[in-house]
Amino acid sequence: MSLIVVGSMAFDTIETPFGKSDKIIGGSAVYVAYAASNFVQPVQQVSIVGYDFPKEEMQTLISRGVQLDGVEIVSDKKSFFWSGKYHMDMNTRDTLVTDLNVLADFNPIIPETYQGTEFLMLGNLMPSLQKKVIEQLRNRPKLIVLDTMNFWMDTALNDLKKVIKLVDVLLVNDSEARQLSNEFSLVKAARKILQIGPKYLIIKKGEHGALLFNESSVFFSPALPLEDVFDPTGAGDTFAGGFIGHLAKTKDVSFNNMKTAIIVGSAMASFCVEKFGTQRLKEITKSDIDARLNEFVQLVNFDIDLV
Ligand code: AMP
């Protein structure tokens, strides 16, 4: 069983209505790896860090079954830095700073030991680099999932469309789906986006759950109503990690199994938001995950007598 995860490894500073973090560890590939490693190991990471990325954080990832052979360490540059500020509803945020640093001249190289992977998770990163990774794989994986964000729609739309054509599943949030399609209705947006090429589209709607589309069907997963949400950063990546982790574990890429996978993704994301950064993801155990999945089952379980 194998899963390659590509994305950023970063320092973040985050401001929410409830608090502010110092520089903490983040990055799309870090969140994906923490989530996915609960379901499948090894996770084969592809990323880049600078001299300032803590060795202990690398060790913690390794202890979770995350291989770092594909993570380049640049000795004279800083790691990627991102800073964001959330509004009162926590569903919307402003990016305050994106310092690409080492990411600016990243040229991902897939180690020979990663060849033959069955699952590829392209976490949020420059679209041209996501495409380069696909091109380096000698055998096309069974499933390629792509996550992206508005930043790349604003700055690299053509490259983004090229890579979207090559993947099986695209993950975006609702405002990104609208931006990409120029449609307000998410159903119309989904139809247009699926025409670009992917067979499946997942539209994340923050605390309002997530929609899974294919050409003819739609399925909905709620988000767990939580009393406290401290920090939504990484929730999308954590969702992606749970989603692909479940598919890789079960080796079943049918629409039916993707329904379960978006529930698993939603359950993992519900942990992520409970504390700042990756903290909560580092604490949870298999029994916490099982209990939370049961809460999801109960949340949507009902009987009806049709009249
Ligand atoms: P999410 O909240 O799931 O969108 O993910 C937030 C994480 O993505 C943060 O930890 C950031 O370090 C990382 N991130 C933010 N912007 C970018 C970007 N343009 N490219 C790659 N990673 C990013």
Residues whose N, C-alpha, C, O or C-beta is under 5 A from the ligand:
A	BS01	AMP	S8 A10 F11 D12 G26 G27 S28 W82 N124 L125 F151 P232 T233 G234 A235 G236 D237
